[in-house]
């Protein structure tokens, strides 16, 4: 099973430079037979009672079969990701912040923490160093107050590129 999944991930790695439509066709040609065999193998394990249905593995197999269509969208939808690891990583950061927020001493401190968390996340998504961004905001406070939209992280990148070009 692990080898089959590793093969599918290997196929996906080979599609990085392809268009969504090319990637879909590639997965249909290469991944679909591997996943079809895997599905048959999982079904056989359950039917022949080689796996205890209430065990962790049995529940995992049952879950996979029940959600097979959703788990294999990469075979039916152009541009569908193989997994949702990007979303999982993003959610872990939010959960960690929520857990850490329990230790703020005041509501105001928690609000500031939320603000900084949001700002750092936005900077990360826009490829901006949060530290450099905050330092620039402080150094150019008057300009920020005069035209705040120009200093948003996604516009800040554009401004930095313009300054380097000049």
Secondary structure, DSSP 8 states (H G I E B T S, - for coil): -HHHHHHHHHHHHTTTTS-HHHHHHHHHHHHHHHHHHHHHHHHHHHHTT-S-TTSHHHHHHHHHHHTHHHHTGGGTSTT--S--HHHHHHHHHHHHHHHHHTT-SSHHHHHHHHHHHHHHHHHHHTT--HHHHHHHHHHTHHHHHH-GGGGSHHHHHHHHHHHHH-
